[in-house]
Amino acid sequence: MGMLKALQIIWFVLWAVLWAVYFMLDGFVLGTGMLQPFLAKTENERLATVQSVGPVWNGNEVWLITAGGATFAAFPTTYALMFSYLYTALLLLLFSLIIRGVSLEFRGKVAAHGWKKIWDTAFAVSSFLIALLLGVAFGNIFEGLPMDASGYHGNLLTLLNPYGLISGVLFVALFTVHGAIYAGVKTSGEISARALNMAGKAWLLLMAVAVVFLAHTALATHLFDNYVAAPQLSVIPLAAVAALVLIKLFLIRHQALKAFAASCIAIVMVTFTGVAGLFPNMIPSSIDTAYSMTIYNSSSSRLTLTIMTVVALIFVPVVIAYKIWVYRLFSEKISPETLSGKEAY
């Protein structure tokens, strides 16, 4: 294997890891946001849900920026086509991310109930849209975009196809369970019990959606081809299934922290399952595979990938260490009864 090919594969794996870590970390923020209108019954409980994610949400988005940056630097042609063909969808995603951030920061600026209600609603709606749009985007990438030498033959409505939508629903369900468990772990009292109860109910929906998603994947995509060609890769989806089952088992046993760990593993393995099936494609063409963007025909030069690898080896451990420190610093449970109307987090 040539040096360039090895670097291309390494950066494809790192690209998958960056997305998986982002989904794992920001997933519980999105899930908490989506659930807030149903989870929090009082102002203190609503404040508790905000404070549970307040110190970490913006740090979690670093992984999204890094995943986008890695795509731009390692696979610039893929990046260019992705942001050209999916421009409207990605713009909607960007607006949703902005509204999510603004809602968390602006909620406490005015004490009026109506003001807080507006931003709580914005938090919930934007969180749902982010989860849905991410799922729709990846679903369309897994299925392949209608592109050839003439460019992309589609629009925003084209992306809202059955497989794209079921992928979006899968992301929403995954993040809902993830966020409910996180809220149960991070808070105490009635809201914690309510969150874990919601997690158990949402898990049933998640499993139903996962079955439909897998069946549709077999019909609409070529993701399973790699698993047929290399059966050893099946350990990845099997690990995802095992982690999903463990979530329910730990919830039944009232082991919320273990359930959250299982949820983290499930999201990572679900992401790896899709990306492993995608390899070596970055954006498959649903018209003609000759026009697919792969890691080989869209990557940067050997020198660029080498420099990026050295930089990643130096700075990724620093980022990980920082994230561990932040989560340890804000590891205490939040009790709604003791907040006394404090807004700062």
Disulfide bonds with the S-S distance in Angstrom:
none
